[in-house]
Amino acid sequence: TDAGSDADTGTPLATDITGETYAVDLSTATWEEPAGIGAFLGGTLDAKILIGVEDASETIDFLLAIPDGDSLDQDYCIPTIDFEPISFASSPFFEIGPVDLPINLLSYSLTIYGMNIGGTFQADGSGMNNISISGALDLRDLEDALGGLSGGVVSNAEGACDLIEILGVSCTSCPSDDEELCLSVSLTDVEATATGTELEVVEEGVVHPECEE
């Protein structure tokens, strides 16, 4: 985060952000947890999350979507996550979650379970500062890839947990079934910029007209 936006952090919003969408770039993140994994993954967490603001007044109403490929355009084939409005008394600070969100990691489709996102809107609405993201990755979602990632050393989630324990990282209970096969994930210093577009609600089980398959 540059000095200009640092000075802006916490300054009251000077514009209406209703209808704005923010592209949260996970490749800019600093990995706090699991410890040491950031050096291994580098910039491989190339996913972006689109956070739309359906309404921002005394309450704030968020909509989450996944972009189409490397673009900042909404993928209309993936259902959006529509949150209930919550108090915006803490403006310009915000929090979202917990929610299960699909992402792309090392070219594999994964889910961050129980994800929470927090940050601060820039006063002019052009971006967000000090974004933090926390949640859990289920290593069972990666079992098809573990052999290649580990050079054939491990082939299942249990083996992966045993291996990373050598690095001082412990697997934790998964939100879905309490099996200790998940990695706690904590990202900080994530950057986000306004896209100037508005997200559309895509409901589960409904084919959006813009969805081209």
NUMARLUM-795960 format. One line per 8 residues: number of its first residue (from 1); their letters; for each residue z, y, x of N, C-alpha, C, CB. Coordinates in steps of 0.05 Angstrom, whole numbers, plus 5000, padded with zeros to 4 digits. Glycine has a CB too. Layout:
// NUMARLUM-795960
NUM) a) Z Y X Z Y X Z Y X Z Y X | ...
END
This chain:
// NUMARLUM-795960
1) tdagsdad) 5000 4976 5017 5000 5000 5000 5000 5024 5017 5024 5000 4981 | 4982 5044 5012 4980 5067 5029 5002 5087 5022 4953 5080 5027 | 5005 5107 5039 5026 5127 5036 5023 5142 5010 5028 5146 5060 | 4998 5147 5002 4993 5163 4978 5003 5149 4954 4963 5168 4975 | 4998 5123 4952 5007 5109 4928 5037 5104 4929 4992 5083 4925 | 5048 5102 4954 5077 5100 4957 5091 5124 4944 5085 5096 4986 | 5080 5147 4950 5092 5172 4939 5091 5172 4909 5079 5196 4951 | 5072 5157 4898 5067 5157 4869 5085 5138 4855 5038 5151 4864
9) tgtplatd) 5097 5119 4870 5113 5098 4857 5137 5109 4842 5122 5078 4878 | 5139 5102 4817 5161 5111 4801 5157 5137 4787 5185 5113 4817 | 5135 5151 4793 5129 5177 4780 5121 5171 4751 5107 5192 4795 | 5131 5186 4732 5124 5180 4704 5094 5180 4699 5137 5200 4685 | 5085 5163 4681 5057 5162 4674 5048 5189 4662 5051 5140 4654 | 5025 5199 4672 5015 5224 4663 4990 5220 4646 5008 5242 4687 | 4984 5195 4639 4960 5190 4623 4966 5166 4604 4936 5184 4641 | 4950 5163 4584 4952 5141 4565 4936 5117 4576 4942 5148 4537
17) itgetyav) 4950 5095 4582 4936 5072 4593 4928 5052 4572 4954 5059 4614 | 4931 5058 4547 4923 5041 4525 4893 5034 4528 4928 5053 4498 | 4886 5009 4528 4858 5000 4530 4849 4996 4559 4841 5020 4517 | 4866 5002 4578 4858 4999 4606 4863 4970 4615 4874 5019 4625 | 4847 4961 4635 4850 4935 4647 4854 4938 4677 4825 4917 4640 | 4872 4921 4688 4878 4922 4716 4871 4895 4729 4907 4929 4721 | 4856 4897 4751 4849 4872 4766 4870 4868 4788 4820 4875 4779 | 4886 4847 4785 4907 4841 4805 4896 4822 4825 4932 4829 4790
25) dlstatwe) 4894 4831 4850 4881 4816 4872 4902 4800 4887 4866 4836 4891 | 4903 4774 4882 4923 4757 4895 4918 4753 4925 4923 4730 4881 | 4893 4759 4934 4888 4755 4963 4902 4776 4980 4857 4757 4968 | 4912 4798 4967 4926 4819 4982 4956 4812 4985 4923 4846 4968 | 4965 4790 4973 4994 4785 4971 5006 4777 4998 4998 4763 4951 | 5032 4784 5000 5049 4774 5021 5065 4750 5009 5069 4796 5032 | 5063 4727 5023 5077 4703 5013 5106 4704 5022 5064 4677 5023 | 5125 4706 5003 5153 4704 5009 5163 4675 5007 5170 4722 4990
33) epagigaf) 5153 4661 4987 5159 4633 4983 5133 4618 4977 5180 4628 4961 | 5129 4594 4986 5145 4580 5005 5144 4593 5033 5137 4550 5007 | 5166 4593 5047 5167 4606 5073 5147 4593 5092 5196 4604 5085 | 5131 4610 5106 5113 4600 5126 5086 4592 5115 5125 4578 5140 | 5083 4590 5089 5058 4579 5078 5036 4601 5079 5061 4570 5049 | 5044 4626 5081 5024 4647 5082 5005 4645 5106 5037 4674 5082 | 5017 4637 5129 5001 4634 5154 4981 4612 5151 5020 4629 5178 | 4989 4591 5135 4972 4568 5131 4949 4575 5112 4988 4544 5121
41) lggtldak) 4956 4588 5090 4936 4594 5069 4919 4618 5075 4950 4598 5042 | 4931 4637 5090 4915 4661 5096 4905 4674 5071 4892 4654 5114 | 4879 4680 5070 4868 4694 5046 4855 4674 5027 4848 4714 5055 | 4864 4649 5027 4851 4629 5010 4858 4632 4981 4858 4601 5019 | 4880 4647 4975 4886 4652 4947 4869 4675 4938 4917 4658 4944 | 4843 4668 4933 4824 4689 4928 4821 4696 4898 4797 4680 4938 | 4841 4688 4883 4839 4692 4854 4847 4721 4846 4857 4673 4839 | 4837 4729 4823 4845 4754 4811 4855 4748 4783 4821 4775 4811
49) iligveda) 4872 4765 4773 4882 4763 4746 4876 4790 4733 4913 4757 4745 | 4866 4789 4708 4861 4814 4693 4884 4819 4674 4834 4812 4678 | 4897 4841 4676 4919 4849 4658 4909 4872 4641 4945 4856 4674 | 4907 4867 4615 4899 4888 4597 4922 4900 4583 4879 4877 4577 | 4921 4926 4577 4942 4940 4562 4931 4946 4534 4952 4966 4576 | 4939 4931 4515 4929 4935 4487 4942 4960 4475 4935 4910 4470 | 4966 4966 4482 4979 4989 4472 5002 4997 4491 4990 4985 4443 | 5005 5023 4496 5027 5033 4513 5038 5058 4500 5017 5039 4542
57) setidfll) 5061 5055 4488 5075 5077 4475 5105 5073 4479 5068 5080 4444 | 5120 5071 4458 5148 5063 4461 5150 5034 4469 5165 5069 4436 | 5130 5019 4461 5128 4991 4469 5102 4988 4486 5127 4972 4444 | 5100 4965 4500 5075 4959 4514 5067 4931 4508 5080 4963 4545 | 5041 4928 4503 5030 4902 4494 5009 4893 4514 5017 4906 4465 | 5014 4870 4527 4997 4861 4548 4979 4838 4539 5013 4852 4572 | 4955 4836 4552 4936 4814 4548 4927 4805 4575 4912 4823 4529 | 4929 4779 4581 4920 4768 4607 4895 4753 4604 4942 4751 4619
65) aipdgdsl) 4877 4756 4623 4851 4742 4623 4844 4735 4652 4829 4759 4610 | 4825 4716 4654 4815 4708 4680 4786 4719 4684 4814 4676 4683 | 4780 4730 4707 4753 4741 4711 4732 4719 4714 4752 4759 4735 | 4707 4727 4710 4684 4709 4712 4676 4708 4741 4661 4718 4694 | 4682 4686 4755 4675 4683 4783 4687 4704 4801 4645 4683 4786 | 4671 4716 4818 4680 4736 4836 4679 4765 4825 4665 4735 4862 | 4670 4766 4800 4667 4793 4787 4694 4802 4776 4646 4792 4765 | 4694 4826 4765 4717 4837 4751 4713 4836 4721 4723 4866 4760
73) dqdycipt) 4691 4822 4713 4685 4819 4685 4702 4796 4673 4655 4814 4680 | 4710 4799 4649 4726 4778 4635 4709 4753 4631 4736 4788 4609 | 4722 4730 4636 4709 4704 4630 4715 4698 4601 4719 4681 4649 | 4694 4701 4584 4698 4698 4555 4700 4668 4547 4675 4711 4540 | 4697 4650 4566 4700 4621 4559 4728 4611 4563 4681 4605 4577 | 4746 4628 4574 4774 4620 4578 4791 4636 4559 4782 4625 4608 | 4808 4622 4544 4826 4637 4525 4844 4657 4539 4843 4617 4509 | 4848 4679 4526 4867 4699 4537 4895 4691 4530 4860 4727 4526
81) idfepisf) 4914 4704 4544 4943 4700 4537 4953 4727 4526 4959 4692 4563 | 4960 4726 4500 4968 4750 4486 4998 4751 4484 4954 4752 4458 | 5010 4772 4494 5039 4774 4494 5048 4790 4470 5049 4787 4520 | 5073 4785 4461 5085 4802 4441 5092 4829 4453 5110 4788 4429 | 5090 4851 4438 5098 4877 4449 5127 4877 4457 5093 4899 4428 | 5133 4891 4480 5160 4893 4489 5166 4923 4494 5164 4877 4515 | 5191 4929 4496 5199 4957 4501 5187 4968 4527 5230 4959 4502 | 5178 4993 4526 5167 5006 4550 5185 5028 4559 5138 5016 4545
89) asspffei) 5211 5025 4552 5231 5046 4559 5233 5049 4589 5258 5039 4547 | 5226 5029 4604 5228 5030 4634 5203 5041 4647 5234 5002 4645 | 5184 5051 4631 5159 5063 4641 5165 5082 4665 5143 5078 4619 | 5150 5080 4687 5125 5065 4691 5128 5036 4701 5107 5080 4710 | 5153 5026 4701 5157 4999 4710 5151 4979 4688 5187 4996 4720 | 5142 4955 4695 5136 4935 4675 5142 4907 4685 5106 4938 4667 | 5146 4889 4666 5149 4861 4672 5134 4845 4651 5179 4853 4672 | 5122 4822 4659 5107 4804 4642 5117 4776 4647 5076 4807 4645
97) gpvdlpin) 5120 4760 4626 5125 4732 4631 5151 4723 4618 5126 4725 4660 | 5158 4697 4622 5143 4677 4637 5120 4666 4622 5162 4654 4645 | 5099 4657 4637 5075 4646 4625 5062 4627 4645 5055 4669 4617 | 5048 4607 4635 5033 4588 4652 5005 4599 4655 5033 4559 4640 | 4996 4605 4679 4970 4618 4684 4953 4601 4703 4974 4646 4695 | 4928 4595 4694 4910 4581 4712 4899 4599 4734 4886 4569 4696 | 4897 4589 4759 4886 4604 4781 4868 4586 4797 4909 4616 4799 | 4855 4597 4817 4838 4582 4836 4850 4584 4864 4809 4592 4836
105) llsyslti) 4857 4560 4876 4869 4560 4902 4854 4539 4919 4899 4554 4901 | 4843 4547 4942 4828 4529 4959 4806 4515 4943 4846 4508 4971 | 4793 4530 4925 4771 4520 4908 4780 4499 4888 4749 4509 4925 | 4806 4497 4883 4817 4478 4863 4830 4494 4841 4837 4459 4876 | 4827 4484 4816 4839 4497 4793 4868 4488 4791 4824 4490 4767 | 4886 4508 4792 4915 4502 4790 4927 4519 4768 4928 4508 4818 | 4953 4515 4764 4967 4532 4745 4993 4541 4759 4974 4516 4719 | 4999 4567 4756 5025 4577 4764 5042 4575 4739 5024 4607 4775
113) ygmniggt) 5062 4558 4740 5079 4553 4717 5103 4572 4716 5090 4524 4717 | 5110 4581 4692 5133 4599 4689 5129 4625 4705 5158 4586 4698 | 5105 4635 4706 5099 4659 4722 5110 4684 4710 5069 4662 4726 | 5122 4701 4727 5131 4727 4720 5117 4748 4738 5162 4730 4722 | 5109 4770 4726 5096 4791 4741 5111 4817 4736 5066 4794 4733 | 5117 4832 4757 5130 4858 4754 5117 4878 4773 5160 4856 4760 | 5118 4904 4766 5106 4924 4782 5110 4952 4770 5077 4919 4787 | 5095 4970 4781 5097 4998 4773 5069 5010 4769 5113 5015 4793
121) fqadgsgm) 5064 5022 4746 5039 5036 4742 5038 5062 4758 5034 5043 4712 | 5015 5067 4771 5011 5093 4784 5010 5115 4763 4986 5093 4802 | 5019 5138 4770 5022 5160 4750 4995 5167 4736 5033 5185 4764 | 4973 5165 4751 4947 5172 4739 4934 5148 4725 4929 5183 4760 | 4948 5125 4725 4937 5101 4711 4916 5087 4726 4927 5109 4685 | 4910 5094 4751 4887 5083 4766 4894 5056 4779 4878 5102 4787 | 4919 5048 4779 4927 5024 4792 4956 5017 4787 4921 5025 4822 | 4965 4996 4801 4993 4988 4800 5003 4985 4829 4996 4961 4784
129) nnisisga) 5029 4990 4833 5041 4987 4859 5064 4967 4858 5052 5014 4869 | 5071 4957 4882 5095 4940 4885 5095 4917 4865 5120 4957 4880 | 5073 4904 4862 5071 4881 4844 5083 4856 4857 5042 4875 4835 | 5100 4843 4843 5111 4817 4852 5105 4796 4831 5142 4819 4856 | 5100 4772 4841 5093 4749 4823 5110 4725 4832 5062 4743 4825 | 5122 4712 4813 5138 4688 4819 5131 4666 4799 5168 4694 4820 | 5136 4642 4807 5130 4619 4789 5132 4593 4805 5102 4622 4776 | 5118 4572 4796 5119 4546 4809 5092 4533 4809 5140 4528 4796
137) ldlrdled) 5085 4520 4831 5061 4504 4833 5069 4474 4832 5045 4510 4860 | 5056 4459 4815 5061 4430 4813 5043 4416 4832 5057 4420 4783 | 5054 4403 4852 5037 4389 4873 5021 4366 4861 5055 4379 4895 | 5029 4356 4838 5013 4335 4825 4986 4346 4817 5028 4324 4800 | 4984 4372 4812 4958 4384 4805 4939 4384 4829 4962 4413 4796 | 4950 4380 4853 4935 4381 4878 4930 4353 4889 4949 4398 4899 | 4937 4332 4875 4936 4305 4888 4908 4297 4896 4947 4285 4868 | 4888 4306 4882 4861 4299 4889 4853 4313 4916 4841 4308 4868
145) algglsgg) 4867 4334 4923 4859 4349 4947 4878 4344 4970 4859 4378 4940 | 4901 4332 4966 4921 4330 4987 4911 4314 5011 4946 4317 4976 | 4896 4294 5007 4885 4278 5029 4869 4295 5048 4869 4255 5020 | 4851 4311 5037 4834 4328 5053 4850 4351 5067 4812 4340 5037 | 4869 4362 5052 4884 4384 5062 4903 4375 5085 4901 4397 5040 | 4912 4350 5084 4931 4341 5104 4918 4324 5125 4954 4325 5090 | 4892 4321 5124 4878 4304 5144 4884 4275 5139 4886 4312 5172 | 4890 4268 5114 4895 4240 5108 4924 4231 5111 4878 4223 5124
153) vvsnaega) 4942 4250 5119 4969 4243 5124 4984 4236 5097 4984 4266 5138 | 4978 4252 5076 4991 4246 5051 4970 4244 5029 5012 4269 5044 | 4977 4230 5007 4957 4227 4986 4969 4232 4958 4946 4199 4987 | 4996 4237 4957 5008 4243 4932 5029 4265 4934 5020 4218 4920 | 5039 4273 4911 5058 4296 4911 5084 4289 4926 5064 4304 4883 | 5093 4264 4922 5118 4256 4936 5115 4258 4967 5126 4227 4928 | 5092 4248 4976 5087 4249 5005 5085 4278 5015 5062 4234 5012 | 5073 4295 4999 5070 4323 5006 5098 4336 5008 5053 4338 4986
161) cdlieilg) 5116 4330 4989 5143 4341 4990 5158 4332 5015 5159 4333 4965 | 5154 4306 5023 5167 4296 5047 5156 4310 5072 5162 4265 5049 | 5130 4315 5072 5117 4328 5095 5127 4357 5099 5087 4327 5093 | 5127 4372 5077 5134 4400 5080 5163 4404 5084 5125 4416 5055 | 5179 4383 5078 5208 4385 5084 5212 4388 5114 5223 4361 5073 | 5194 4376 5130 5196 4379 5159 5193 4408 5167 5174 4362 5173 | 5178 4423 5151 5174 4452 5156 5196 4469 5145 5147 4461 5145 | 5217 4456 5133 5239 4471 5122 5235 4481 5094 5245 4494 5140
169) vsctscps) 5214 4469 5081 5208 4477 5053 5215 4454 5035 5178 4485 5050 | 5231 4459 5014 5239 4438 4996 5225 4440 4969 5269 4438 4991 | 5216 4418 4958 5205 4418 4931 5228 4422 4911 5190 4391 4925 | 5221 4435 4889 5240 4442 4868 5232 4429 4842 5243 4472 4865 | 5250 4430 4822 5245 4418 4796 5222 4433 4782 5270 4420 4779 | 5204 4417 4770 5181 4428 4756 5190 4437 4728 5158 4408 4754 | 5179 4460 4719 5186 4470 4692 5179 4450 4670 5173 4496 4687 | 5159 4433 4675 5149 4416 4653 5167 4391 4648 5122 4406 4660
177) ddeelcls) 5178 4379 4670 5193 4354 4666 5217 4351 4686 5175 4331 4669 | 5223 4372 4701 5246 4371 4720 5242 4353 4743 5271 4364 4705 | 5218 4340 4746 5213 4325 4771 5212 4344 4794 5186 4308 4768 | 5225 4336 4817 5225 4354 4840 5199 4351 4856 5250 4348 4858 | 5178 4361 4844 5151 4359 4856 5137 4385 4855 5135 4337 4842 | 5152 4407 4852 5140 4434 4851 5148 4451 4875 5148 4447 4825 | 5131 4470 4880 5137 4490 4901 5142 4517 4887 5113 4493 4921 | 5165 4529 4893 5171 4555 4883 5153 4575 4898 5201 4563 4887
185) vsltdvea) 5140 4592 4882 5121 4612 4893 5131 4640 4888 5092 4608 4881 | 5131 4656 4909 5139 4684 4906 5120 4701 4923 5168 4689 4915 | 5105 4719 4910 5086 4737 4923 5095 4766 4919 5057 4732 4912 | 5092 4781 4940 5099 4810 4938 5076 4827 4949 5125 4816 4953 | 5078 4853 4946 5058 4872 4956 5030 4867 4946 5058 4871 4987 | 5028 4856 4922 5002 4851 4910 4990 4877 4900 5004 4830 4887 | 4964 4880 4904 4950 4905 4897 4934 4901 4871 4932 4914 4919 | 4932 4923 4855 4917 4922 4830 4904 4949 4825 4935 4914 4806
193) tatgtele) 4879 4948 4816 4865 4973 4809 4853 4971 4781 4842 4978 4830 | 4850 4995 4769 4839 4996 4742 4809 4990 4742 4844 5023 4729 | 4800 4975 4722 4771 4968 4721 4755 4987 4703 4768 4940 4712 | 4769 5002 4686 4755 5019 4667 4742 5005 4644 4733 5034 4682 | 4750 4979 4640 4740 4964 4618 4763 4955 4600 4723 4939 4628 | 4757 4944 4577 4778 4935 4558 4774 4906 4553 4777 4951 4532 | 4796 4891 4555 4795 4862 4550 4792 4856 4520 4820 4848 4561 | 4779 4833 4515 4777 4824 4487 4794 4798 4484 4748 4819 4479
201) vveegvvh) 4806 4795 4461 4822 4771 4455 4803 4747 4452 4839 4775 4430 | 4808 4726 4467 4793 4701 4464 4813 4679 4455 4778 4693 4490 | 4811 4670 4431 4831 4651 4421 4824 4622 4429 4832 4653 4391 | 4846 4607 4432 4843 4578 4439 4826 4564 4417 4871 4565 4442 | 4807 4549 4426 4791 4533 4407 4769 4548 4393 4809 4522 4387 | 4766 4574 4400 4745 4590 4388 4725 4598 4409 4757 4616 4374 | 4699 4593 4404 4678 4601 4423 4671 4630 4420 4653 4583 4420 | 4676 4646 4441 4669 4674 4439 4639 4677 4441 4683 4690 4462
209) pecee) 4627 4697 4427 4598 4701 4429 4587 4706 4457 4590 4724 4411 | 4605 4717 4474 4596 4723 4502 4599 4699 4521 4612 4746 4512 | 4609 4677 4510 4613 4653 4527 4587 4638 4529 4635 4634 4515 | 4576 4637 4554 4551 4623 4558 4556 4597 4574 4531 4641 4574 | 4552 4575 4561 4557 4550 4575 4531 4534 4578 4577 4533 4560
END
